[in-house]
């Protein structure tokens, strides 16, 4: 860990956020290991040339985001030194992807509605009928007690009239699609971007203002290439990373 680190004042980014980002970067690059104790607030304050209150704000943010863990009377420790990996491939399934990395996972349905699709959703699902409607689900995924993603997902309501019942009963998109007559499906495309967390992200993903989320806009299709699901999933950048798997030469 460097002895001194300059902070860019009047840069538009709060000083405590810059300190939090620097500590997070050092954790990512192996300067700290899981379970290791963070230096005292006074030491960090001297290093960054700030008061202890500013350092305390940075530590509080990282603690809320699950990067650090505070133990009364003992200090602050590194709680999460490694991101989960989300492989994106022809057969992307989030629950399967995380199964070998965690001990427990849960998907919570936050909301469901049947809506008229936006132009973006209608285009993705190839819905040209003006009377078309879609199932819209808002879900939260939790891994080992920590929220790791929030999703908005859309399905053609006319094609899958009972999808909401199947999904609520099983908690699995794959199972709900099977019950709806879709034996298999594939990832056709994924568009990844980065942005600041919005209000819903801050609330449900337990982030602090200024945190970055990675957004994956994805389209899944059936074996005939017809769209079955369009989704936008937001991942805390501190907790998840993407692995893009190359398709084999035999893949269509």
N, C-alpha and C positions, 0 to 999 in steps of 0.2 A: 504494500500500500504506500503510495507516494507521501512524502513528508508534507508538502504543501500543494494545494490545488487552487488555481485562480477561478473566481466566480465572475461571470459576465454580468455586471450590474447594469440596470436600465436597458436590458436586452429584450424585455417583453415577457421573459420567462421568470417566474418567481424564484428567488434565491433558494428557498427551501426545496423547490422542485428540482433545481439544478443539482443540489446536494443529493437528493434522493436518487436522481438518475445516475449520478456518478457512483454511488454505493451499489446500485443495482448492476451497473456495468462491470464493476469489479467482482461482484458475485458471479456474474455470467462468465467472466474470464478466469475464474478459479482462484482469485486472490483470497476468497473465503470459502470454507467448506461447510456443509450442512452441520448444524450443531455448534459451530464455532462462535465464540463470543465477540460481539462488536466492540470496538474501542469505546472508552467512556465519552460522554457528551463533551466534556472539557477538552479532550484530545482532538475530537472531530471539529469542535469550534475553532481551536487554534489552527488546525490544518486548513480550514476553509476561510479563516479570517472573518468569522461571524460570531454572534452571541449564541449562548446555549439554547435560547428560546427558538432560534431559527433551526438549529440542529434537531431540537426536540420535535419540531413540526415535520421535518423530513423523516425522522424515525417513526413518528405516529402514522404518517402516510404509508410507509413501507410495511408497518405492522398491520394496518387495516387491509392492505393488499395481499397479505399472507407471505411476504418476502422475509419479514423478521418476526420474532416471537419474544415478547417481553415477559420476564419472570420476576415477580416482586422479590426484592431483596438480593437478587443474583445478577441482574443486568439484562441486556438484550442479545438475543442469539439469532443466527441464521436459521430460518425455518425451512426455506425452500431454495436450494442452490441449483436446482435443475428443472428445466421446462419439460412438460409433456410433449411428445412428438405426435403430430397428426399427419399420417401419410395420406397423400392424395393420389389416387390411382383410378384405374377403370372400375374397380370394385370398392369404392370408398364407403365404409360403414363406420361411423364414429364409435359406437359401442364396442365393436370388434377391435378397432384400432387401439383403444385405450385399455382393453382387457388385460394385457400382459404388463402394463405399466403401473396399474393401481390395484387396490384390493377391493374397492367398493365404488360403484357408480350408480347414479340415479338421474332420471329425466323427469322434470316437473313441468306439467302443462300449466302455464300461467293464464292463458286465455284461448278461447276458440270462438270464431264467428264465421258466418257465411256472408260473403261480400261480393259486390261487383268488383272485378279485378281492375287494378290500375293499368295504364297502357303498357308499362314495363312488364307486369306479370302476365297480361294477356298475350303479349308478344312472345315471351319465354315459353308459355304453355301452349302456344299456337291456338288461342281461343279467338275466333273471328266473329262469333255470334254476339250481337249486342246484348242479348239476354243472358249471356254466360255468367255463372257465379262460381266462386271458389271457396274451398275450406281454407281459412287462415288460422294457423296455429302459432302461438308465441310460447316458446319452451325455454327452460333453463336446465343445463346439464351440470351435474355436480360430481366431482371425482374426489374420493377420500375426504368428503366433508367440505371441499372447497369448490366454489362455482368456477367453471372453466369455459362456459360459452352460453350465449343467448341466441336464439334463432327465431326468425320469422319464416314460416314455410307455407306454401300454397299448393293446393291440389284441385283439379277440376271436379267440381261438385256434381255435375251431370254424369260424368264418367264414373265417379266413385261416390254415390249417394250415401253410403253407410260408412264411409271412411272415418268419420269422427267417432262413431261408436266403436269401431275396431281399434282405433288408435288409443282412445281413452281406456279401453279394456286391457290392452296389451302393453302400452307404453313404448311400442316399437313400430317405426315406420315400415320396416321390412315385413313384419307380421301383418300389419294392417293392409299393406299392398297385396300380400299373398291372399288374404281373405277377400280382397277386392278383385281377385283374378289375375294379379301380376306375379307370376312365378319368379321372375328375376328382373333386375334392372341394373343400369350402368351409369357411371358418371360421364357425361358428355363434355362438360366444361366447368372450369372454376376460375373466377376472376378475383384476385386478392388485392386489397388496398389497405392503407393505414389511415386512421383518423383519431381525433380525440374522443374520448368516451362521452356519450350523451347522458342525460339524466337517468334514463332507465338502466344504462350500463353501470353508472355509479351506484345505483340502488341495489340491483340484483347481483352484480358481479363483485360488489364490495370494493369498489375502486375509489380513488380520490381525484378531485378536479385536476385536469392536466394529464391524466393517465392515457396511454395509447392503447387502442384496440385494433386488432387485425380483422378485417371483414372479408369473408369468403362468400361471393355470390355464385351459387352452384345450380346446375341443371342436371337432373337425372332423367334417363329415358328407358323405355322398355326394350325388349329384344328386337322390336321392329323400328326402333329409333323414334318412337312417339314420346313426347315429354310426359312424365308422371309427377314430377316434383320440381318446384323452383324454390330456392331458399336463400336467405341472407343470414349468415352466422357470424357473430362477433366474439372474438377471443381476446382475453387480456394478453397483451404482448409479453408480459412478464412470466406468464404461466404456460404458454403454448408456442410451439414452433411448427412449421410445415415442412414436410418431406415430400417432394414431388417425385413420384416413381415413374420411370420411363416405361412406355408400353413395349411389349415384345414385337418383333417384326411380323408375327403372325396375327397380331390384334387388328381388328378392322378399324 
